[in-house]
Amino acid sequence: MAKKQTQASKASVQTTELNRMPVPGADDTEFSAEEAAQAFQGNKGKSRRQ
C-alpha cells in the first residue's frame, strides 16, 4: 500500500497567500495632517446641506 501524504510540501506552503511576508506600506491606513487638510479643502462645498 502507498502512503498518503498528509503534510503540505514546502513549496505549497511558501506560495500560499496567507504565508507571504507583508509588503511595507501596502496596508498603510495612516495619513498626515497635510493630506487630511487637502482632502477637506477639496470637499468643502460638497458636504453642506441646504
N, C-alpha and C positions, 0 to 999 in steps of 0.2 A: 504494500500500500504506500502511496505517495503522501508525504506530509503536507498539510495545508499551511500556507504562510499566513500567520495571524498578525505579524508586525509589519508596519509600513516600512518601505525602503527609505534610505537616507535621501534619495533624490525626490521621492514623492513628498517627504516632509518639508524639504527645503523649498519646493515650488508651491506649497500651499499658501494661499493669500494671507491667512491669519498668522503665519510663522515668519513673515518677512519683516525686516527691520523698518521702522518708521522713517519716512523721508523728513528731514528737518524743515519745518515751516509749512508742511502740507496741511496740517490741521490747525494752523495758526488762526485763532479767532480774536486775538487781541488787536487793538488798533490804537493809534496815537491820538492825542487831543487835537492835533492839527488835522488829521483825517476826519475826525468827527465834526470839527468846525466847518470844514469844506463841504461835508455832506449836508449839514444843516443849512448852510448858506445857499446851497443849490436848491433846496426844497422849501424855502421859506413860504412862498405863496401857495404851495400845493396843499398844505395841511390846515389852512384856515377854513372854517365853516362860516357860511353866511346865514 
